[in-house]
Amino acid sequence: MKGNFNVDEAFFIIDSNNLEKVETKFYGYCVTEQGIIEDIEDFEDKEIKPEGAYIYIYKSGKEITIKQDYIGAYGLYLYKDNEYFAISNSFIYLVDYIKKQKEHRITFNKKYADAFITAVLCSYAYSETMVNEIELLDRRAVVNIDIKKKSCEIFYNDYKENTIDIDSKEGIDLVDKWYYKWSNIIYNLKIQNCNIVADLSGGFDSRMAFNVLLGSKCNLNEVFVKSIND
């Protein structure tokens, strides 16, 4: 516990030696047509939408499945040392955990660190981390763990992502579908008395977001807007 933030409630460690102790748990939140869902028991038919910011750990029989949201907002970090593995939704939490084990190695990824010299705001690596033995899993990754075999396999969701010409009928239909979906979500949140906050810088993305707010038919006087100029 640090201040009012409970580290153990926000982050987890699963390693090949503690698989029997793992329990089904949902971290973060999922965005649905009905609103924001934070408790797995509130999901209808346990169907989890890809939108949101979450990690879902599901234990069934002798298997553990770990899923994440569409953009991988938390991030899943996988450590491997021969047959041993450990996985977490926090790089720092995982490094500290491995260091305490002492019998497992951690080596410094100098090439990755050097990349930060020329990249102030971002990293050029999409899977490497500061530790050679730890990788950041792809946002499409689903982790399946066999408890008896103590093995870990990675599968990938096929989100059928492709490039569509915005001037095509398919492109216009897709934009319309996205617009009505998210304006409806915002409307449903508002009628549930949720506070709506919009971060608008004034660029193209902001104009798209503001258009969705307009389409939600919310009273804009009840929407808190943050901008570059406050």
C-alpha positions as CSV (number, residue, x, y, z in Angstrom):
1,M,0.0,0.0,0.0
2,K,1.4,3.4,-1.0
3,G,-0.7,6.3,0.2
4,N,-4.3,5.5,-0.9
5,F,-3.1,3.3,-3.8
6,N,-3.1,-0.4,-3.1
7,V,-0.3,-1.9,-5.3
8,D,-1.4,-5.5,-4.8
9,E,-5.0,-4.7,-5.9
10,A,-3.8,-2.9,-9.1
11,F,-1.0,-5.3,-10.2
12,F,-0.4,-9.0,-10.2
13,I,2.4,-11.6,-10.5
14,I,1.7,-15.1,-11.9
15,D,4.7,-17.4,-12.1
16,S,5.1,-21.0,-12.9
17,N,5.6,-21.9,-9.2
18,N,2.3,-20.3,-7.9
19,L,-0.2,-21.4,-10.5
20,E,-2.4,-23.3,-8.0
21,K,-2.9,-20.1,-6.0
22,V,-4.1,-18.0,-9.0
23,E,-7.8,-16.9,-8.8
24,T,-10.2,-15.5,-11.4
25,K,-9.9,-11.7,-11.3
26,F,-10.7,-8.6,-13.4
27,Y,-8.4,-5.6,-13.3
28,G,-9.5,-2.2,-14.7
29,Y,-12.8,-1.5,-16.6
30,C,-14.6,-2.5,-19.8
31,V,-16.7,-0.2,-21.9
32,T,-20.0,-1.6,-23.1
33,E,-23.2,-0.2,-24.6
34,Q,-24.7,-0.3,-21.1
35,G,-21.9,1.6,-19.5
36,I,-18.6,1.1,-17.6
37,I,-18.2,-2.3,-16.0
38,E,-15.6,-3.0,-13.3
39,D,-16.8,-6.2,-11.8
40,I,-16.7,-9.4,-13.7
41,E,-20.0,-10.5,-12.1
42,D,-21.8,-7.7,-13.9
43,F,-21.0,-9.0,-17.4
44,E,-23.9,-10.5,-19.2
45,D,-23.0,-14.1,-20.2
46,K,-19.4,-13.2,-19.1
47,E,-18.9,-11.7,-22.6
48,I,-16.1,-9.1,-22.4
49,K,-15.9,-6.5,-25.0
50,P,-12.4,-5.4,-26.3
51,E,-13.0,-1.7,-25.5
52,G,-11.7,-0.4,-22.2
53,A,-8.5,-0.7,-20.1
54,Y,-8.3,-4.1,-18.4
55,I,-6.6,-7.4,-17.7
56,Y,-8.9,-10.4,-17.2
57,I,-7.5,-13.5,-15.5
58,Y,-9.8,-16.5,-15.9
59,K,-9.0,-19.8,-14.1
60,S,-11.0,-22.9,-15.2
61,G,-10.0,-26.4,-14.2
62,K,-6.3,-26.8,-15.0
63,E,-6.1,-23.8,-17.3
64,I,-5.5,-20.1,-16.8
65,T,-6.4,-17.6,-19.5
66,I,-5.2,-14.0,-19.5
67,K,-6.9,-11.5,-21.8
68,Q,-6.5,-7.8,-22.3
69,D,-8.3,-4.9,-23.9
70,Y,-8.0,-4.0,-27.5
71,I,-5.2,-1.5,-27.2
72,G,-3.3,-3.3,-24.4
73,A,-3.7,-0.3,-22.0
74,Y,-2.2,-2.1,-19.0
75,G,0.4,-4.1,-20.9
76,L,1.4,-7.7,-20.3
77,Y,5.0,-8.4,-19.4
78,L,6.4,-11.9,-19.7
79,Y,9.7,-13.0,-18.1
80,K,11.3,-16.3,-19.2
81,D,14.4,-18.1,-17.9
82,N,14.6,-21.7,-19.3
83,E,11.4,-23.5,-18.1
84,Y,10.5,-20.8,-15.6
85,F,8.2,-18.0,-16.5
86,A,6.4,-15.1,-14.7
87,I,3.9,-12.6,-16.1
88,S,2.6,-9.3,-14.8
89,N,0.8,-6.1,-15.8
90,S,3.6,-4.0,-14.4
91,F,7.2,-4.0,-15.7
92,I,8.6,-2.6,-12.4
93,Y,6.5,-4.9,-10.2
94,L,7.8,-7.9,-12.3
95,V,11.5,-6.8,-12.1
96,D,11.3,-6.3,-8.3
97,Y,9.7,-9.8,-8.0
98,I,12.3,-11.5,-10.1
99,K,15.1,-9.8,-8.2
100,K,13.8,-11.1,-4.9
101,Q,13.8,-14.7,-6.3
102,K,17.6,-14.4,-6.7
103,E,17.9,-17.8,-8.5
104,H,16.7,-16.2,-11.8
105,R,18.8,-13.9,-14.0
106,I,18.1,-10.4,-15.1
107,T,20.4,-8.8,-17.7
108,F,20.4,-5.2,-18.8
109,N,19.2,-4.5,-22.4
110,K,21.7,-1.7,-23.3
111,K,20.6,-1.4,-26.9
112,Y,17.0,-0.7,-25.8
113,A,18.3,1.8,-23.2
114,D,20.4,3.6,-25.8
115,A,17.3,4.1,-28.0
116,F,16.0,6.6,-25.4
117,I,18.9,8.9,-26.1
118,T,17.3,9.7,-29.5
119,A,13.7,9.2,-28.6
120,V,12.5,11.6,-25.9
121,L,8.8,10.8,-26.0
122,C,8.7,7.3,-27.2
123,S,10.5,4.0,-27.8
124,Y,11.2,2.4,-31.1
125,A,10.8,-1.0,-29.7
126,Y,7.4,-2.7,-29.6
127,S,8.3,-5.8,-27.6
128,E,11.7,-5.3,-26.0
129,T,12.1,-3.8,-22.5
130,M,15.0,-2.6,-20.4
131,V,15.6,-6.3,-19.3
132,N,16.6,-8.8,-21.9
133,E,14.5,-11.6,-20.3
134,I,11.3,-9.6,-20.2
135,E,9.2,-8.9,-23.3
136,L,6.1,-6.7,-23.7
137,L,3.4,-8.9,-25.3
138,D,1.6,-7.7,-28.3
139,R,-1.8,-6.0,-27.6
140,R,-3.5,-8.8,-29.4
141,A,-1.9,-11.5,-27.2
142,V,-4.0,-14.0,-25.1
143,V,-2.0,-16.0,-22.6
144,N,-3.0,-19.7,-22.0
145,I,-1.3,-21.4,-19.1
146,D,-1.4,-25.2,-18.4
147,I,-1.3,-25.5,-14.6
148,K,-0.3,-29.2,-14.6
149,K,2.5,-28.9,-17.2
150,K,3.5,-25.4,-16.0
151,S,3.6,-24.3,-19.6
152,C,2.7,-20.9,-21.1
153,E,1.4,-20.4,-24.7
154,I,0.6,-17.2,-26.5
155,F,-2.2,-16.9,-29.0
156,Y,-3.3,-13.8,-30.9
157,N,-6.7,-12.3,-31.5
158,D,-7.5,-11.5,-35.1
159,Y,-9.2,-8.1,-35.0
160,K,-9.4,-8.2,-38.8
161,E,-7.7,-4.8,-39.0
162,N,-7.1,-3.4,-42.5
163,T,-7.0,-0.1,-44.4
164,I,-10.3,1.1,-45.9
165,D,-10.6,4.1,-48.2
166,I,-12.6,6.7,-46.3
167,D,-14.3,7.8,-49.5
168,S,-15.7,4.3,-50.1
169,K,-19.1,3.2,-49.1
170,E,-17.5,0.7,-46.7
171,G,-15.4,3.5,-45.2
172,I,-18.4,5.8,-44.6
173,D,-20.5,3.0,-43.2
174,L,-17.7,2.1,-40.8
175,V,-17.4,5.8,-39.6
176,D,-21.1,6.0,-39.1
177,K,-21.1,2.7,-37.1
178,W,-18.3,4.0,-34.9
179,Y,-20.0,7.4,-34.4
180,Y,-23.4,6.0,-33.4
181,K,-21.8,3.4,-31.1
182,W,-19.8,5.8,-29.1
183,S,-22.4,8.6,-28.9
184,N,-24.8,6.0,-27.6
185,I,-22.3,4.8,-25.0
186,I,-21.8,8.4,-23.8
187,Y,-25.5,9.0,-23.7
188,N,-26.0,5.8,-21.5
189,L,-23.2,6.9,-19.2
190,K,-24.8,10.3,-18.7
191,I,-28.3,9.0,-17.9
192,Q,-26.6,6.9,-15.3
193,N,-25.3,10.1,-13.7
194,C,-21.7,9.5,-14.6
195,N,-19.5,12.5,-14.9
196,I,-18.2,13.1,-18.5
197,V,-14.7,14.6,-18.9
198,A,-13.3,15.4,-22.4
199,D,-9.7,16.2,-23.1
200,L,-9.7,18.4,-26.2
201,S,-6.5,19.9,-27.5
202,G,-8.2,21.4,-30.6
203,G,-6.7,19.0,-33.2
204,F,-8.4,16.6,-35.6
205,D,-8.9,13.9,-33.0
206,S,-10.4,16.4,-30.6
207,R,-12.9,17.5,-33.3
208,M,-13.9,13.9,-33.8
209,A,-14.4,13.4,-30.1
210,F,-16.4,16.7,-29.7
211,N,-18.6,15.6,-32.6
212,V,-19.4,12.4,-30.7
213,L,-20.3,14.5,-27.7
214,L,-22.7,16.5,-29.8
215,G,-24.3,13.4,-31.2
216,S,-24.8,12.0,-27.7
217,K,-27.4,14.8,-27.1
218,C,-25.8,15.5,-23.7
219,N,-26.1,18.9,-22.2
220,L,-22.6,20.3,-23.0
221,N,-22.9,22.6,-20.0
222,E,-22.7,19.4,-17.8
223,V,-19.5,18.1,-19.6
224,F,-16.2,19.1,-18.1
225,V,-13.7,20.0,-20.8
226,K,-9.9,20.1,-20.3
227,S,-7.8,21.8,-22.9
228,I,-4.2,23.0,-23.4
229,N,-5.3,26.5,-22.1
230,D,-7.2,25.0,-19.2
